[in-house]
Amino acid sequence: MNGKKYLKSRDIDNYSNFSGSTKVTIVIPFRDATEELLLWLNAFEKVKYAENAEILLINDGSVNSLLKLRKRVPLYPNVRLIDRSHQGKKKAIEVGVKLASNDIIICTDADTVPQQNWIAGILACFDSEQVQMVCGRVVPSRGYWLAQIDFLALMAASEVLIKKKLPVMCSGSHMAFRKSAFKAVEGYTGYWHFKSGDDVILLHKIKAHFGGQSIVFNDFFKANVLTAMPDSVGRFLIQRQRWGGKAVYYRDTFSKALAFTVLYCAIMTYASFPIFWNSAFALGISAALISIKILTDVILIKAYANESDVSLKTSQLTLAVLLYPVYIAIVFVRILLNPNPRW
C-alpha cells in the first residue's frame, strides 16, 4: 500500500466548499487537569472561529482544587463547567452530548493544544451531509522519543486507512461527530463495562451504522492538536497496553484481520530467523522482506512527521522500527494478562 500519497496536508484557505458560520460544541472531559485546561483556554483564543464554539468542560470527579478554573470560566461567555461524579470518560462525553446546543460536536482532551485551523478544518470536513464523523491529526509535542515515534506511526496508519474508506482507529483527542449520529448508534450503549475506548468504540459503531464513507479525516494545514507523550519506558508500555486493548472493540472482519496481521508480522519479524536457520535461501528471503518492511515504515513515518512539522532523527526512527516487534510482543502479553487496565 502506497500510504505516503495519502499524507499530504490541504490548504484551508483554498477550500471552496468551506463555510465558517456553522456553530459547534466542544466537549472536554477532565479529571484533575485544571492547570492543563487553563493552558488550553489560552491556546484556544488563537484558534480561528473560536467564537463559533460552545465549550463544555465536564468535570469527572476531580479531587484537586478547581478554584483557578472556577474563577476563570466566568470570563468566557461561551464556556460552561459541569460537575459530575466519578463515572468515567464515556459517561462524561455522553453528558456533554446531551447538553450540547449544536449538532456538530468536537471532542478533545484537556492536555492538548489546538492549532490555528482546528475548527476550520473540522467544519470543512463536514461539507457533506453524508459525513457523520471526522477524525484528525494529533501530534506529539514532547515525551520519550520511542513513544513519540510509535504514536506518529499509529496516526499515519489511522489517517491512511480512513482515507481509503477502511477506518479502524482514531484518537479521542481530535474527534468530531454529529449529535444525530451519536443518538442513531445509541452512543456507548453496550460498552459501559470497558474503562477506555471512547474513540474507537464510537468510530466502529458509526462505521457499522453509516458505512466507512461516513468517516473522513481532517488533514488541513495547522488543523491538528498537540499533545505530550509518556516520558518513560514504563509509562509508554502502559499507554500502549491501553491502546492495544482497544482491538477487542473491533466488530468488522477487516479490522480484526488487520489487527491479527499486524501482530503476526511483528512476532514473525524476528521469530523467522530461528525457524529458517537451516535454510540459507529462506533465511535470505526473510531478511529481505524484513528490510523492505523497515524501509517502508521509515519512509511512511518520516512523511507523516514532515507533514506534521515534527523533527525526527533518522537513527532513532530506524531503531524504533527495529524495536517495534519486541515491545509489541511485550504489550501483547500484558494485554493477555490484563485486557482492561486502569485508565
C-alpha beads as a LAMMPS data file, in Angstrom:
LAMMPS data file: protein, C-alpha beads

343 atoms
342 bonds

1 atom types
1 bond types

-500.0 500.0 xlo xhi
-500.0 500.0 ylo yhi
-500.0 500.0 zlo zhi

Masses

1 110.0

Atoms # bond

1 1 1 0.000 0.000 0.000
2 1 1 1.442 3.372 -1.033
3 1 1 0.438 5.222 2.103
4 1 1 2.732 8.216 1.575
5 1 1 0.477 9.774 -1.059
6 1 1 -2.401 9.918 1.459
7 1 1 -0.484 12.055 3.969
8 1 1 -0.420 15.425 2.188
9 1 1 -1.925 18.414 4.002
10 1 1 -4.596 20.593 2.387
11 1 1 -4.766 24.382 2.429
12 1 1 -7.932 25.524 4.205
13 1 1 -7.796 28.989 2.580
14 1 1 -8.200 27.466 -0.872
15 1 1 -11.019 25.074 0.081
16 1 1 -14.003 26.243 -1.969
17 1 1 -16.727 24.395 -0.005
18 1 1 -15.735 25.822 3.365
19 1 1 -18.250 27.789 5.415
20 1 1 -17.130 29.220 8.736
21 1 1 -20.569 30.169 10.017
22 1 1 -21.567 26.783 11.485
23 1 1 -21.805 26.573 15.263
24 1 1 -20.094 23.723 17.123
25 1 1 -19.975 22.325 20.649
26 1 1 -16.615 21.315 22.114
27 1 1 -16.763 18.666 24.858
28 1 1 -13.723 18.248 27.112
29 1 1 -13.978 15.564 29.817
30 1 1 -11.346 16.037 32.512
31 1 1 -10.247 14.814 35.901
32 1 1 -7.578 16.608 37.918
33 1 1 -6.329 18.506 34.861
34 1 1 -7.249 22.042 35.816
35 1 1 -3.831 23.543 35.052
36 1 1 -3.860 21.922 31.615
37 1 1 -7.334 23.325 30.959
38 1 1 -6.154 26.831 31.774
39 1 1 -3.419 26.414 29.178
40 1 1 -5.964 25.001 26.726
41 1 1 -8.224 28.043 27.133
42 1 1 -5.262 30.331 26.445
43 1 1 -4.362 28.412 23.283
44 1 1 -7.979 28.274 22.104
45 1 1 -8.148 32.080 21.942
46 1 1 -5.845 31.886 18.892
47 1 1 -7.994 29.336 17.023
48 1 1 -9.958 30.629 14.026
49 1 1 -13.747 30.632 14.532
50 1 1 -13.363 30.177 18.292
51 1 1 -16.395 32.448 18.617
52 1 1 -18.471 29.738 16.876
53 1 1 -17.879 27.292 19.713
54 1 1 -19.828 26.419 22.809
55 1 1 -17.351 24.796 25.226
56 1 1 -18.480 22.256 27.815
57 1 1 -15.902 21.306 30.441
58 1 1 -17.121 18.075 32.038
59 1 1 -15.515 17.616 35.442
60 1 1 -15.472 13.878 36.096
61 1 1 -14.883 13.796 39.840
62 1 1 -11.714 15.888 40.173
63 1 1 -10.230 15.945 43.660
64 1 1 -7.598 18.619 43.021
65 1 1 -8.508 22.257 43.575
66 1 1 -10.741 23.745 40.876
67 1 1 -10.549 27.253 42.304
68 1 1 -8.440 28.749 39.482
69 1 1 -10.645 27.201 36.834
70 1 1 -13.877 28.281 38.539
71 1 1 -12.568 31.858 38.676
72 1 1 -11.551 31.754 35.011
73 1 1 -14.676 30.226 33.464
74 1 1 -16.970 33.256 34.063
75 1 1 -14.613 35.321 31.894
76 1 1 -15.720 33.281 28.870
77 1 1 -19.420 33.626 27.983
78 1 1 -19.258 30.513 25.781
79 1 1 -17.649 28.206 28.407
80 1 1 -19.580 26.095 30.917
81 1 1 -18.191 23.950 33.733
82 1 1 -20.338 20.897 34.515
83 1 1 -19.574 18.859 37.630
84 1 1 -20.241 15.124 37.529
85 1 1 -19.495 12.223 39.849
86 1 1 -16.643 9.851 39.095
87 1 1 -18.270 7.874 36.233
88 1 1 -15.594 7.707 33.533
89 1 1 -14.797 9.416 30.254
90 1 1 -17.555 7.825 28.158
91 1 1 -20.235 8.939 30.636
92 1 1 -18.720 12.434 30.661
93 1 1 -18.886 12.595 26.870
94 1 1 -22.490 11.395 26.913
95 1 1 -23.370 14.181 29.375
96 1 1 -21.719 16.698 27.046
97 1 1 -23.624 15.390 24.040
98 1 1 -26.955 15.674 25.872
99 1 1 -26.207 19.268 26.906
100 1 1 -24.808 20.324 23.523
101 1 1 -26.732 23.070 21.746
102 1 1 -25.275 22.241 18.316
103 1 1 -25.326 19.202 16.044
104 1 1 -21.573 19.144 15.349
105 1 1 -19.726 18.045 18.477
106 1 1 -15.952 18.136 18.827
107 1 1 -14.214 16.047 21.476
108 1 1 -10.701 16.623 22.745
109 1 1 -8.620 16.172 25.884
110 1 1 -7.582 18.732 28.477
111 1 1 -3.865 18.178 27.857
112 1 1 -3.957 19.134 24.175
113 1 1 -3.069 22.368 22.389
114 1 1 -5.370 23.153 19.421
115 1 1 -3.767 24.741 16.374
116 1 1 -4.970 27.689 14.323
117 1 1 -7.177 25.868 11.771
118 1 1 -8.545 23.159 14.078
119 1 1 -12.199 24.198 13.944
120 1 1 -11.950 25.424 10.350
121 1 1 -10.625 22.048 9.202
122 1 1 -13.341 20.125 11.027
123 1 1 -16.093 22.325 9.587
124 1 1 -14.649 21.912 6.096
125 1 1 -14.771 18.127 6.532
126 1 1 -18.495 18.302 7.359
127 1 1 -19.225 19.827 3.939
128 1 1 -21.410 16.843 3.022
129 1 1 -24.498 15.524 4.802
130 1 1 -23.049 12.041 4.284
131 1 1 -20.196 12.794 6.695
132 1 1 -21.068 11.716 10.247
133 1 1 -17.661 11.658 11.898
134 1 1 -14.344 13.477 11.472
135 1 1 -11.027 12.270 12.867
136 1 1 -7.841 14.305 12.783
137 1 1 -4.145 14.574 13.378
138 1 1 -2.733 14.542 16.882
139 1 1 0.937 15.474 17.010
140 1 1 3.322 14.612 19.874
141 1 1 4.846 17.798 21.258
142 1 1 7.270 16.203 23.722
143 1 1 7.959 12.991 25.613
144 1 1 10.057 9.832 25.361
145 1 1 11.397 9.549 21.805
146 1 1 10.180 5.962 21.277
147 1 1 6.665 6.908 22.424
148 1 1 6.614 9.850 20.003
149 1 1 7.679 7.768 17.019
150 1 1 5.281 4.945 17.845
151 1 1 2.424 7.452 18.110
152 1 1 3.324 9.002 14.746
153 1 1 3.224 5.528 13.186
154 1 1 -0.232 4.833 14.646
155 1 1 -1.581 8.193 13.496
156 1 1 -0.165 7.724 9.998
157 1 1 -1.794 4.303 9.698
158 1 1 -5.085 5.692 11.046
159 1 1 -5.109 8.515 8.505
160 1 1 -4.310 6.274 5.531
161 1 1 -6.997 3.735 6.461
162 1 1 -9.687 6.397 6.957
163 1 1 -8.843 7.983 3.614
164 1 1 -9.126 4.571 1.960
165 1 1 -12.635 4.284 3.493
166 1 1 -11.439 1.488 5.794
167 1 1 -11.476 3.224 9.212
168 1 1 -10.095 1.137 12.070
169 1 1 -8.841 3.566 14.723
170 1 1 -8.685 7.225 15.636
171 1 1 -7.713 9.496 18.521
172 1 1 -10.215 10.883 21.014
173 1 1 -8.026 13.992 21.268
174 1 1 -9.189 15.073 17.798
175 1 1 -12.606 13.642 17.049
176 1 1 -15.873 15.214 15.898
177 1 1 -19.293 13.784 15.096
178 1 1 -22.887 14.764 14.525
179 1 1 -25.104 14.672 17.588
180 1 1 -27.724 12.948 15.438
181 1 1 -25.217 10.197 14.564
182 1 1 -24.355 9.687 18.247
183 1 1 -28.052 9.227 19.002
184 1 1 -28.551 6.939 15.997
185 1 1 -25.879 4.498 17.230
186 1 1 -27.072 4.873 20.858
187 1 1 -23.764 6.333 21.999
188 1 1 -21.706 3.927 24.079
189 1 1 -24.569 1.579 24.930
190 1 1 -23.219 -1.958 25.251
191 1 1 -19.683 -0.826 26.146
192 1 1 -20.029 0.758 29.569
193 1 1 -18.064 -2.073 31.209
194 1 1 -14.887 -1.018 29.349
195 1 1 -12.862 1.723 31.061
196 1 1 -11.421 3.178 27.837
197 1 1 -12.009 3.127 24.097
198 1 1 -14.408 6.065 23.712
199 1 1 -12.837 6.971 20.350
200 1 1 -12.532 3.519 18.755
201 1 1 -15.921 2.334 20.061
202 1 1 -17.733 5.306 18.545
203 1 1 -15.817 5.020 15.267
204 1 1 -16.803 1.371 14.844
205 1 1 -20.434 1.986 15.796
206 1 1 -20.735 4.821 13.269
207 1 1 -18.900 2.749 10.664
208 1 1 -21.295 -0.169 11.191
209 1 1 -24.390 2.061 11.027
210 1 1 -23.475 4.571 8.289
211 1 1 -20.591 2.879 6.432
212 1 1 -16.876 3.635 6.146
213 1 1 -17.509 6.509 3.721
214 1 1 -19.255 8.461 6.513
215 1 1 -15.940 8.933 8.352
216 1 1 -13.379 11.408 6.974
217 1 1 -10.035 12.845 8.078
218 1 1 -9.129 16.424 8.973
219 1 1 -5.740 16.863 7.305
220 1 1 -5.832 20.605 6.727
221 1 1 -2.714 22.675 7.337
222 1 1 -2.347 23.699 11.011
223 1 1 -5.616 21.927 11.889
224 1 1 -4.016 19.398 14.230
225 1 1 -3.777 19.330 18.017
226 1 1 -0.594 18.874 20.028
227 1 1 -0.227 16.552 22.992
228 1 1 2.562 15.266 25.235
229 1 1 3.658 11.639 25.171
230 1 1 4.721 9.485 28.165
231 1 1 8.147 10.470 29.468
232 1 1 9.446 6.991 30.352
233 1 1 9.511 3.420 29.019
234 1 1 7.198 2.197 31.787
235 1 1 4.520 4.814 31.118
236 1 1 4.865 4.203 27.390
237 1 1 4.182 0.462 27.780
238 1 1 1.140 1.161 29.985
239 1 1 -0.249 3.574 27.403
240 1 1 0.422 1.097 24.587
241 1 1 -1.329 -1.625 26.602
242 1 1 -4.468 0.532 26.847
243 1 1 -4.387 1.325 23.139
244 1 1 -3.657 -2.246 22.091
245 1 1 -6.537 -3.463 24.227
246 1 1 -8.926 -1.426 22.078
247 1 1 -8.730 -4.181 19.461
248 1 1 -11.369 -6.053 21.481
249 1 1 -13.870 -3.395 20.316
250 1 1 -13.395 -4.276 16.645
251 1 1 -16.511 -5.862 15.183
252 1 1 -15.921 -5.989 11.407
253 1 1 -13.831 -8.714 9.764
254 1 1 -11.360 -6.323 8.125
255 1 1 -10.378 -4.631 11.394
256 1 1 -9.948 -7.951 13.186
257 1 1 -7.904 -9.393 10.327
258 1 1 -5.724 -6.273 10.194
259 1 1 -5.036 -6.382 13.943
260 1 1 -4.109 -10.072 13.708
261 1 1 -1.889 -9.477 10.662
262 1 1 -0.004 -6.632 12.356
263 1 1 0.595 -8.756 15.453
264 1 1 1.612 -11.810 13.388
265 1 1 4.058 -9.823 11.248
266 1 1 5.563 -8.179 14.328
267 1 1 6.156 -11.525 16.039
268 1 1 7.461 -13.214 12.883
269 1 1 9.927 -10.411 12.170
270 1 1 12.497 -11.988 14.453
271 1 1 10.896 -15.394 15.063
272 1 1 11.520 -16.254 11.391
273 1 1 15.295 -16.368 11.920
274 1 1 15.404 -19.399 14.241
275 1 1 12.644 -21.057 12.201
276 1 1 14.553 -20.770 8.922
277 1 1 18.043 -21.022 10.386
278 1 1 18.883 -24.230 8.493
279 1 1 17.780 -22.855 5.127
280 1 1 20.043 -20.158 3.684
281 1 1 17.531 -19.388 0.930
282 1 1 14.560 -18.996 3.288
283 1 1 16.704 -17.002 5.703
284 1 1 17.750 -14.662 2.908
285 1 1 14.147 -14.142 1.768
286 1 1 13.100 -13.441 5.347
287 1 1 15.909 -10.891 5.806
288 1 1 14.993 -9.185 2.525
289 1 1 11.307 -8.917 3.431
290 1 1 12.159 -7.525 6.867
291 1 1 14.484 -4.956 5.297
292 1 1 11.759 -3.862 2.867
293 1 1 9.263 -3.551 5.738
294 1 1 11.671 -1.473 7.817
295 1 1 12.417 0.845 4.882
296 1 1 8.697 1.227 4.114
297 1 1 7.885 2.040 7.744
298 1 1 10.694 4.583 7.972
299 1 1 9.543 6.347 4.776
300 1 1 5.889 6.408 5.888
301 1 1 6.597 7.703 9.410
302 1 1 9.068 10.251 8.079
303 1 1 6.466 11.531 5.588
304 1 1 3.849 11.885 8.322
305 1 1 6.337 13.628 10.624
306 1 1 7.225 16.103 7.871
307 1 1 3.549 16.907 7.233
308 1 1 3.027 17.331 10.985
309 1 1 6.127 19.520 11.336
310 1 1 7.844 17.089 13.721
311 1 1 11.626 16.771 13.634
312 1 1 12.896 13.176 13.793
313 1 1 16.386 11.741 13.976
314 1 1 16.801 9.061 11.318
315 1 1 18.858 6.947 13.735
316 1 1 16.088 6.987 16.376
317 1 1 13.417 6.317 13.747
318 1 1 15.289 3.284 12.411
319 1 1 15.913 1.982 15.923
320 1 1 12.234 2.425 16.801
321 1 1 11.181 0.360 13.777
322 1 1 13.690 -2.356 14.740
323 1 1 12.408 -2.378 18.333
324 1 1 8.735 -2.463 17.306
325 1 1 8.376 -6.292 17.248
326 1 1 9.978 -6.501 20.698
327 1 1 7.758 -4.048 22.539
328 1 1 4.636 -5.156 20.666
329 1 1 5.247 -8.714 21.930
330 1 1 5.649 -7.351 25.475
331 1 1 2.446 -5.306 25.148
332 1 1 0.572 -8.340 23.776
333 1 1 1.500 -10.386 26.852
334 1 1 0.418 -7.524 29.123
335 1 1 -2.941 -7.323 27.311
336 1 1 -3.479 -11.065 27.754
337 1 1 -2.816 -10.699 31.485
338 1 1 -4.948 -7.539 31.853
339 1 1 -7.087 -6.626 28.812
340 1 1 -8.911 -3.792 30.588
341 1 1 -6.283 -1.872 32.617
342 1 1 -6.999 1.056 34.912
343 1 1 -7.214 4.284 32.937

Bonds

1 1 1 2
2 1 2 3
3 1 3 4
4 1 4 5
5 1 5 6
6 1 6 7
7 1 7 8
8 1 8 9
9 1 9 10
10 1 10 11
11 1 11 12
12 1 12 13
13 1 13 14
14 1 14 15
15 1 15 16
16 1 16 17
17 1 17 18
18 1 18 19
19 1 19 20
20 1 20 21
21 1 21 22
22 1 22 23
23 1 23 24
24 1 24 25
25 1 25 26
26 1 26 27
27 1 27 28
28 1 28 29
29 1 29 30
30 1 30 31
31 1 31 32
32 1 32 33
33 1 33 34
34 1 34 35
35 1 35 36
36 1 36 37
37 1 37 38
38 1 38 39
39 1 39 40
40 1 40 41
41 1 41 42
42 1 42 43
43 1 43 44
44 1 44 45
45 1 45 46
46 1 46 47
47 1 47 48
48 1 48 49
49 1 49 50
50 1 50 51
51 1 51 52
52 1 52 53
53 1 53 54
54 1 54 55
55 1 55 56
56 1 56 57
57 1 57 58
58 1 58 59
59 1 59 60
60 1 60 61
61 1 61 62
62 1 62 63
63 1 63 64
64 1 64 65
65 1 65 66
66 1 66 67
67 1 67 68
68 1 68 69
69 1 69 70
70 1 70 71
71 1 71 72
72 1 72 73
73 1 73 74
74 1 74 75
75 1 75 76
76 1 76 77
77 1 77 78
78 1 78 79
79 1 79 80
80 1 80 81
81 1 81 82
82 1 82 83
83 1 83 84
84 1 84 85
85 1 85 86
86 1 86 87
87 1 87 88
88 1 88 89
89 1 89 90
90 1 90 91
91 1 91 92
92 1 92 93
93 1 93 94
94 1 94 95
95 1 95 96
96 1 96 97
97 1 97 98
98 1 98 99
99 1 99 100
100 1 100 101
101 1 101 102
102 1 102 103
103 1 103 104
104 1 104 105
105 1 105 106
106 1 106 107
107 1 107 108
108 1 108 109
109 1 109 110
110 1 110 111
111 1 111 112
112 1 112 113
113 1 113 114
114 1 114 115
115 1 115 116
116 1 116 117
117 1 117 118
118 1 118 119
119 1 119 120
120 1 120 121
121 1 121 122
122 1 122 123
123 1 123 124
124 1 124 125
125 1 125 126
126 1 126 127
127 1 127 128
128 1 128 129
129 1 129 130
130 1 130 131
131 1 131 132
132 1 132 133
133 1 133 134
134 1 134 135
135 1 135 136
136 1 136 137
137 1 137 138
138 1 138 139
139 1 139 140
140 1 140 141
141 1 141 142
142 1 142 143
143 1 143 144
144 1 144 145
145 1 145 146
146 1 146 147
147 1 147 148
148 1 148 149
149 1 149 150
150 1 150 151
151 1 151 152
152 1 152 153
153 1 153 154
154 1 154 155
155 1 155 156
156 1 156 157
157 1 157 158
158 1 158 159
159 1 159 160
160 1 160 161
161 1 161 162
162 1 162 163
163 1 163 164
164 1 164 165
165 1 165 166
166 1 166 167
167 1 167 168
168 1 168 169
169 1 169 170
170 1 170 171
171 1 171 172
172 1 172 173
173 1 173 174
174 1 174 175
175 1 175 176
176 1 176 177
177 1 177 178
178 1 178 179
179 1 179 180
180 1 180 181
181 1 181 182
182 1 182 183
183 1 183 184
184 1 184 185
185 1 185 186
186 1 186 187
187 1 187 188
188 1 188 189
189 1 189 190
190 1 190 191
191 1 191 192
192 1 192 193
193 1 193 194
194 1 194 195
195 1 195 196
196 1 196 197
197 1 197 198
198 1 198 199
199 1 199 200
200 1 200 201
201 1 201 202
202 1 202 203
203 1 203 204
204 1 204 205
205 1 205 206
206 1 206 207
207 1 207 208
208 1 208 209
209 1 209 210
210 1 210 211
211 1 211 212
212 1 212 213
213 1 213 214
214 1 214 215
215 1 215 216
216 1 216 217
217 1 217 218
218 1 218 219
219 1 219 220
220 1 220 221
221 1 221 222
222 1 222 223
223 1 223 224
224 1 224 225
225 1 225 226
226 1 226 227
227 1 227 228
228 1 228 229
229 1 229 230
230 1 230 231
231 1 231 232
232 1 232 233
233 1 233 234
234 1 234 235
235 1 235 236
236 1 236 237
237 1 237 238
238 1 238 239
239 1 239 240
240 1 240 241
241 1 241 242
242 1 242 243
243 1 243 244
244 1 244 245
245 1 245 246
246 1 246 247
247 1 247 248
248 1 248 249
249 1 249 250
250 1 250 251
251 1 251 252
252 1 252 253
253 1 253 254
254 1 254 255
255 1 255 256
256 1 256 257
257 1 257 258
258 1 258 259
259 1 259 260
260 1 260 261
261 1 261 262
262 1 262 263
263 1 263 264
264 1 264 265
265 1 265 266
266 1 266 267
267 1 267 268
268 1 268 269
269 1 269 270
270 1 270 271
271 1 271 272
272 1 272 273
273 1 273 274
274 1 274 275
275 1 275 276
276 1 276 277
277 1 277 278
278 1 278 279
279 1 279 280
280 1 280 281
281 1 281 282
282 1 282 283
283 1 283 284
284 1 284 285
285 1 285 286
286 1 286 287
287 1 287 288
288 1 288 289
289 1 289 290
290 1 290 291
291 1 291 292
292 1 292 293
293 1 293 294
294 1 294 295
295 1 295 296
296 1 296 297
297 1 297 298
298 1 298 299
299 1 299 300
300 1 300 301
301 1 301 302
302 1 302 303
303 1 303 304
304 1 304 305
305 1 305 306
306 1 306 307
307 1 307 308
308 1 308 309
309 1 309 310
310 1 310 311
311 1 311 312
312 1 312 313
313 1 313 314
314 1 314 315
315 1 315 316
316 1 316 317
317 1 317 318
318 1 318 319
319 1 319 320
320 1 320 321
321 1 321 322
322 1 322 323
323 1 323 324
324 1 324 325
325 1 325 326
326 1 326 327
327 1 327 328
328 1 328 329
329 1 329 330
330 1 330 331
331 1 331 332
332 1 332 333
333 1 333 334
334 1 334 335
335 1 335 336
336 1 336 337
337 1 337 338
338 1 338 339
339 1 339 340
340 1 340 341
341 1 341 342
342 1 342 343
